[in-house]
Amino acid sequence: MRNQLTSTNADSIDIFIHIGMPKSGSTSIQNTLKSLSGDLEKKGILFPTTPIKEDDNQAIVALCKRKERLPRDLKQRAESLSQEEINSMMDKWLLRLQKTVTQKYKSIIISSEYLFTMSDKEISTLKNKFEGIFHNPKFHIIAYVREPVAYWSSLMQQHIKANHRIKLGKSINYGVLSIYKSIFQSIDVFEFNKNKLPNGDVVRHFFGLIDPSIDLSGTSAPSNPSLSPEAIDIMQNFRKNRLPKQNGKRTPESKTFLRILGNSDKFVPGKKSSLVKPSVAALITEANTANLSMLASDFGINFGAPPTSTATQEDEFISADTIDQIYDVDQQRKNNLLMEVTCRLSRRLANQAREKQS
């Protein structure tokens, strides 16, 4: 895998723009950027925070998106603000950024999942905004992409932790990468695959692109183990029976149950990767035929030969009533896992009772 970037200009400030593609390590990259912000500044690299959401720069998209097109999280945070107030706030932020960078920094890093949702007009506006405050900036556009079936399975993991209904889209908007390439003339796209990343760590690969001398010795590879098919099945039934009207919400009860379930899943023997059934994988791959061809031809990312079928798919979603329609669930292991979860919950309740008595 490559460890160097292409750039669009020379002899000016470097602006690194990380497009946070879905389920491709973006949160780990951003958490590390925040934790190392002080060390980065000593090297002349700024990870600026933005208004609206002030602990990172996710809200960079407010520079170019209308309020009604902001992602739900940002829209809620900006609910009391008018469009004019948002525009004024972001323009003032740009001027402060210009002054700060001119005095102290050689590079800026922007990282946001919301950049993945941008239209061509919004992407052009973002570029124009930066070119309006910096002379001839060098843009480095970075993205990591995940194989469609692996992406969908990872998204399913996230989805079932807050929903018992199964309905997820099959295709991914990889096409936005071609728009960035057209507007910025250059983009570096890398495969999000632990087997192809240094030490299996997307964070180390990303910082190696920014500045190989950045000390990551105090950081560790992100640990986010996936649930087994049996655990996913149990989680769905928990939410269906205990929280049927709380779809889309992670309650304190569901968080506690998920934590105990995850620990039990690691303890009970026989855990296997959550690979979707071949029939489901075929639907996802078929829906992404054009994406796979584009990634191979435009960016040299080959996830295997795309299917030759060109059959029209009327339903853009995959829907199911139960997890065993998506994954192969080992019923014996599921029973063992349920027993382990029950024992751990019982011990937890007993400990809480003793603490109340003492």
Number of C-alpha atoms within 10 A of each C-alpha: 9 10 14 14 14 13 19 15 13 11 9 14 19 23 21 20 18 24 25 25 25 21 19 21 19 21 17 16 21 22 14 18 22 15 11 17 16 14 14 21 16 11 16 14 22 24 21 21 18 20 18 22 15 11 12 20 19 22 26 22 26 26 19 22 20 14 18 9 14 19 15 10 12 18 18 12 11 19 10 9 15 11 14 10 12 18 18 13 17 21 14 13 17 18 12 12 19 15 13 13 19 13 9 14 18 16 21 21 18 22 25 22 19 19 23 21 19 20 15 15 12 18 22 17 16 20 16 13 15 16 14 13 15 18 11 16 21 21 25 22 24 22 21 21 22 22 19 23 20 17 19 22 19 19 15 19 19 15 18 20 20 20 22 25 19 17 15 15 14 21 20 18 12 20 13 19 23 18 18 22 15 13 14 18 13 18 25 18 20 22 21 21 16 11 10 13 19 14 12 15 19 25 25 21 20 21 18 17 15 19 13 14 9 14 14 15 6 6 12 11 13 16 7 7 10 18 23 25 27 26 25 27 20 20 24 23 17 17 22 16 10 12 19 13 12 15 17 13 12 16 13 9 10 19 13 13 16 21 11 17 24 19 14 21 27 15 12 16 11 11 17 13 10 22 17 21 13 11 10 17 19 14 17 23 20 23 24 22 18 16 19 22 19 18 19 15 11 12 17 13 18 15 14 10 11 16 15 8 8 10 8 8 10 6 10 14 16 14 14 13 12 14 23 17 14 24 20 15 19 15 12 11 19 20 13 16 23 19 14 19 22 15 13 16 16 12 12 12 12 11 11 11 11 9 9 7 6 5
